[in-house]
Amino acid sequence: MIWNRDVETAPRGALRELQTGRLRATVAWARARVPFYHDALAAAGVKDADVDLDRLAELPFTLKEHLREHYPFGLFAVPREEVARIHASSGTKGKPTVVGYTRNDLRVWREVMARALAAAGAEPGQLVQIAYGYGLFTGGLGFHDGAEHMGLTVVPVSSGNTLRQILLLRDFRPQGLACTPSFALHIGESLREQGGDPRAIGLRYGLFGAEPWTEAMRAQLEALWGCPAVDFYGLSEVIGPGVATECAEARDGLHLNEDHFLPEIVDPVSGAPQPPGREGELVLTSLTKEALPVIRYRTGDVTSLEPEPCRCGRTTVRMARIKGRTDDMLIIKGVNVYPSQLEAALLTVEDLAPHYQLLVDRRAAFPTLAVHVEPAERLVREWGGFEGTRPEIAALSARVADCLRGHLGLNPEIAIVAPKTIPRSEGKAVRVVERR
Ligand code: DLL
């Protein structure tokens, strides 16, 4: 189902015209109301009359640091009294990044989330269990508002409390489950341990996002739940979830809501714009946001853009699955690798459980990597328990090492650890642990 056919299937020329007008309005709005943008645009020598889609590269970038430097409300373009809601990103390093929405921004958010849910296969009248965190995180309330707006019945469980999630899934039988892919894996596995069958819940779609995941993880989740697993992308600084989503028909790239968010791909080091199809860092400009307009926001997320129309009928540009974050790339003995590439390789090793953790030790001159994985539970049952000295464990470890060498040219230390020793995630999974 296409929620907003007029916009989502618009000819690209019409979309470009709409974007041009909105880009000019956004730059003028930000310049007039946010001292930071007033100064940045002046320093870049940009006049309102220069603003054009073909001259985007002349506009200054906005960085996460800029939001932090103006903590909490310094980049807001409206008086605090006109802000209807505030969210914040988790802020693992220091203070959180605070974002604000006017009533109209919330209306736009509901609209783009309704489009996203419809694209993923949801239909009015169905039931959806929302197991993203409610609160300052944009996941819970972002899905909630969009789902109510499109006519779904919402079960607002929030994240965590796996046993309660399972109880409600079994008793309510929702068509949709919305949570991070790592939490979906944990819920499904826990349900199985209770003797249940996740497939018997009858989910029609999994609405998964908020963290990097791979096609290999998708295959695991689809086998576990017996339904399509759909990728949702977004970030607080730009709006939250609802920036881009796969369609149920093709699941070949995430449709980006280009009438509200203008995407570019730049070289992560030089910042130079990249041609369509080339991989690089995603940069987004908000086109309609009132409370917190962002101009050329450096997301840090690595992807590429495909402008060709999709077979689902939507004409909006498609973004490839996020490969990782520019600042998450590991450089181990001269090999550059994203955690998602390790995930994709590890999940090809048949006798492993789909859980892993990457331990990076930066205390020596050159960082070293240790990969922690668990054997599949089936195997441990056959062995009659987990005993680290078993020859099968050494053999499994050798297979993992071969796989990582063959796929990625890496020779990390491999540790096969006992089942359930790798922490399970109820929100965004922590895949990389650094020692400094
Ligand atoms: O994670 C918004 C969201 C909530 C998206 C629920 C999807 C579903 P933040 O907490 O600000 O917002 O984190 C944003 O998470 O820059 C990416 O690095 C990562 N991320 C989000 N979605 C995906 C995805 C929400 N589908 C940051 N694939 C982003 C890979 C993702 N990474």
Boltz pocket constraint, residues with backbone or C-beta under 6 A from the ligand:
constraints:
  - pocket:
      binder: B
      contacts: [[A, 89], [A, 90], [A, 132], [A, 137], [A, 138], [A, 139], [A, 208], [A, 209], [A, 210], [A, 211], [A, 212], [A, 213], [A, 231], [A, 232], [A, 233], [A, 234], [A, 235], [A, 236], [A, 237], [A, 240], [A, 241], [A, 242], [A, 299], [A, 301], [A, 322], [A, 324], [A, 325]]
      max_distance: 6.0
